Each structure stands twice: as C-alpha cells, then as structure tokens.
Amino acid sequence: MKIIRAKDYSDMSCKAASILSAQVILKPDCVLGLATGSSPIGLYKELIRQYEAGLLDFSAVRTANLDEYRGLPQTNDQSYYYFMREHLFRHINICEENLNIPNGENPDAAAECARYDAKIRELGGVDLQLLGMGHNGHIGFNEPADAFTLGTNCVDLQPSTIEANKRFFASADDVPRQAYTMGIGTIMRAKRIVVIVSGEDKAEIVSKAFFGPITPRVPASVLQLHPNVTVVADEAALSKCGDLLK
C-alpha cells in the first residue's frame, strides 16, 4: 500500500486526479470504477478542467459505479446516476452507452445484483477503482459486518451512514434505507485501487483501516491485502497515524 500525503482537500483532489488521468491516457478504453459522495467532487472538477484543456479524451472510457440507492429513479436529484451526470458525465465526452451504474429502480434485488456482476465481468473487470471511505470504514455501501461481501449485494444502511448522508436530503427520513453496492470481492478484483480521504473526522478510521487488523468490522481494512492500492489523504486525515507513516 502506497500512501500519498496531501496538504488539504484541494491538493488531495489534484493528486488523485493525476492518477486517474494517467490511467485514461495510458489506456484510453479503460474501465474506471467511480465513486460518489463529497470526497470525489474536487477530483471530478480537476478531470473536467483537464478535459476542457484538451488533455483528456473519455470517448472510449467505460465506467462501473460503486453503488446506487435502491428505490430512487435516475431522474431523482439524489440518485447516484444524477450525481455522476451533474459532477462529471455531462461535462466530458463520455458515451452514454459506456456508463454502468446499478439500477436502483429494479425491485428484484437478486436479479439486479446478478446483472451488475455479469456486466462487470463483460467489461473485463475494473482497471482502476476509485474509493472514498465512510466514518465506520465502509467502502461503497459495504457496511461493517461479520464477513466480507463477495459480489454486488443489496445492503441495509446503518444509522451512522444514514446520518452522514442526510445532509443531501430534506431530512434523515428521506434517506433510502437500502442500496445496491459492489461487493468487497468485486472491489478487490480491480487491477488498481485509489482511495481518497480528507478531514480530521476521518483520522481515526484511517488509522484503523490502514494500520489496524484486517476485519470485516472495518471493511476498508481488507484493502491492506490488495497488491496495488494508493491512498491519497490530506494531513488532517493522516493526523492520527503518527509514526506509522515512517
């Protein structure tokens, strides 16, 4: 595991964006695993800037998003399809047919999870998977559990995740209680993983996830076993790692 220290959120976003842009340049038809939430917004802004400067071409890129709320249509402004369209897709020359996100409107959880796993296999797997990390160590919507998940699954969101996401909704009552998410096994099969973490409020979980024991109670801790993981974190997020970084 390689850890890149950034000064702040902006620096983290630029450093992580440089890794993704290099992937696109080196393999124009790559499969990018993309994440949502507040963490990658600055990164996506930097990719858009580079595209507008003529430095990047997304016309052959395929995507596989980590997750989607169950029960929200793509047109809902809190769906992750809508998020990706607003924060990245509509600003670059990516092809609509190359976009892959779990279908939150499919009421048949087993069928949707099987469909998405089959799609990722059809793509040949993920070349570079971008991840954020929740305060409880969740990646995607894989919450702390007794065992690591394998393929795409439908999860019940924990109260801490609902609390963290309620800022995007009118109230906590409006946050969906379930989501479709790539499984830990799928994430771990990505050829390369980039994790972005910012803020002092993530410092404790950063220390646990990347320097503590590997346990499904801290889902991100499994990333210690992946052969090609880069963590890009700002100074605040790394503030409790101390001598562990030396």
N, C-alpha and C positions, 0 to 999 in steps of 0.2 A: 504494500500500500504506500502510495506516494502522497504526502501532504504538502500542499502549496499554501503558504501564508499570504493573505491579502490584508491590506491596510484597513479597508472598510467595505461596505456593500458594493459601492461602485467599482472599486478595484477588484473585488471578487467576481463581479459580473463580467468585467472585461477580460480577466484572466481565464475564466471558464469559457467565455465566448470564443476565445482564441483557439481553444482545444476543439470545439465543435466546428469552427470554420475550417480548421486544418483538415478535419475528417471529410468535410464536404469537398474541399479542394483536391485531396488525395484520392478520394473515391466518390465521384460525382453522383453515382447511383446508390449510395449507401443507404442503410436503414437506420434512421435516428429514432431512438426511444425517447419520447419527450414527456416532460412533467408540467404540472400546473401549480397554482398557488402563488404566493407573493415572492418566493425565493427566485424563480427564474425570470421574472419580468424584466429586470435590468439586463440580463443576458440576452433575452429576445430583442430588446431595444438595440443592443450592440450588433446583433446579427442583421437586423433591418438596416442599420446605418451602413454596415459593410456591403450589404446588397445594393443599397441606393448609390453607393460609391463605385459600383461596378466590380467589386472584389469577389462576390459570391454568385453562384448560379445554382438555384434549387430545382431546376426544371426536371431533373431525373431523380431527385431525392424521394425516398419513401419514408413514411413515418409510422410509428406504433406508439400511441399514447398509453401511459401507465394505467389510467383509470377513468371512470365516469360514474357520476351519481346514478343510482337506479331510480327510475321513475321520472326523470327530467327529460323533456324533449330537447333536441339540438337547438331549437329556437329560444329556449329559456335562457335568459341572460346570466344564469348561474351554472349552466351546464358547462362541462369542460370542453366540449366542442366549440361552444360560443367563446369561451375564454381563449382557446387557441386561435380561433379565427380573428378575434379582436387584437390579440397581443402579438401575433406572428403571421399567420397564414395569409390574410388579406393584404399584407404589406410586401409580400415576396412572390416570386414567380413559381410557386409550387403548384403542382397539378392536383385538382380535387380528387381524382381517382387514385392518387397515391397516398391519401390521408386515411389512416386507420385508427379508430377510437372505439372502445366498447360501446355498444348500443344500449343506452340507458332505458330506452322505451321497450325493450324486449322483456316481457313479463316472465318468460321461461328462463330461469337462471342457468339451469344445466345446459340448455341449448346454446345460450349466448356465450357462456364460458368455453364450451367446446368449439364454437365457431371462431372465437377470437384466438384461441390456441392454434387452431388449424391455419388461420390467416398468418400468424407469426411464423409458423413452420413453412408456409408457402413463400414467404418473403425471404427465407433462408436464415432466419434469426436476426437479432439486432446487432448492428456493428458497434454502436455507441449508445449506451443508455444513460440519460441524464436523470439524476435523482435529487430531490430535496429530502429533508428528514424532519419528522414531527417531534414534538417535545417528549413523546413517550417512545421515540425510536422507530416509529413506523416508517416504512418506505412504500410508496404507492399508498394503498389503504390496508396494507398488511399490518394489522394491529398486534400488540403483544399477545402471545398465546402459549399453549403447551407444546406446540410443534410448528415447524416452518411449513408454510403452504408450498404446494408444488406449482400447479398450473393456475390459470385465471380462475378466480373464485368470487362469489358474492359474499360480502362481509357485512356484519353489523358494526356500525361505527361506535366507538367507545365515547363515553361522555366527554372526555378530555379533547377528543377530535372534534366533536360537535361544538364544544365551547370555543375551540380555536377557529372554527370555520364560520361561526355565527356572525362575525363582522361583515361577511359578504352578503348576508340575508337580512330581512327586516327584523327577524328575531330568531332565537335558538329553535323555536317551534317550527320554523320554516326550513331548517336544515334537514335534508333527507337522512333517513336513519340507516340506509344501506347504500352500498356502492359495488360496482364491478371493478376488480383490480387484477392486474398481472400478478401472478404468484411469485414467491421468492425463488422457486426453481427456475421460472422463466427469466427473471431478472439476472440470476446467477449464470445463465447461459449466454448472456450478452458478451460479445468479444471484449468490450471495454466498458467501464463504468466511470462516470464522473459524478461526484456528489458535491453539491454546493450547500454551505451552511453559513448563516450570518446571525450575529446578535448575541449578546451576553445571556439572553434567556435560553439559548441552546447550548451553553458551555458545559453544563453538567451532563447532558445526554451525549455530547460529542466525546467527552472523556469515557463514558460508559461504553458507547458503541464501538469506538475505535481502539480503546486501550483496556477494556474490561473483558470479562469472559464472554464466549460466544454462547448465546442463549436465545431461544425464541421469545423470551420475555422482553428482550431488546432486539427487535427484528433486524435493525441495521447492523448489528454485531456480526452477522453472517458474512458481511462484505469483507471481513478480515481473511476469509478463505478464498476470495477471488484473486486470480493471478494478475489482473490488470485494473486496479482501482486507483483513481486520483481523487483526493478530497481537496476542494478549494474552499477554504474557510477564512473568515476575517479574524482579526486579532481578538475581538470580543468573544467570538465563538470558541476560540482556542485558549481562552484565558485560564481555564482550569486544568489544562494539560501539563503545564509546567515543564518539569524535567523529562517528561515522557516524549517530548519532541526532539530531544537531543540525541 
